[in-house]
Amino acid sequence: MLLAAGCATRSPGNAPVEDRGTGMSRQQSTVTEAVKQLPGFENAGKPGYYTVRPGDTMIRIGLESGQNWRDIVRWNALENPNLIEVGQVLRVAPPVSEASQVVTRPVSSGSVAAAPVPAASASATAKPASAPASAAAPVVAAAPTPAPTPAAINGDEDVGWIWPAQGQLIAGFDDAKNKGLDIAGKAGDAVLASADGRVVYSGAGLRGYGNLIILKHNNTFLTAYAHNQTLLVKEDQAVKKGQKIAEMGNSDADRVKLHFEIRRQGKPVDPAKYLPAK
């Protein structure tokens, strides 16, 4: 699981040791040096950059920034995405050379390697987290048929959304308490792609979401489908609107339901304002 660790700054000893050369204690000097050396600190607060917070993971950072977490790893040349640190500053917008490129591309043949399990740590010596067994191991459809590449959309809002499930709406959007809609159903009910897109995450590595699928639809929108029983698509697979991508379940939830989010440039928005009236 993509677990987050928020460790306190390490103390080199039981009591501060005076550094006669600087007038600072050795402990103070060590802390100051560590802050200065955090990767990307010079970009903190700039547009297109993100400062890692306690509890963050690469998957969560991707969801919050509206990006594929694998792209963020590549843009920052991270050798091990498990070793991000609290306070580290990451690029979460494409470099100028990639900014005009289409985010979707034809699905590649063959299998896709399993995703690593990124975890945030406040210590440079943090060890990677390992992936726990989910309530229901994701199931990948055999030999999926390549889906047409979604059209290039340059910030286009006209996606043509559909409802991802047919059950009763049991919880609406609340920016503070519920970042999407909750739809009731029975275990095994179909969960559908709300629009054409590409799978940027399929797994159980984000706490509170259970078995989760995240689709990227264009440079503006992501959707998230949580608490599934079974996952039927894999990362980097292109999907069509209305395609069955999962089966409803209660993983990391108190009842069987689909939690559905639409994220506009990483910010949760009310799906009811985008979905057609029932």
Disulfide bonds with the S-S distance in Angstrom:
none
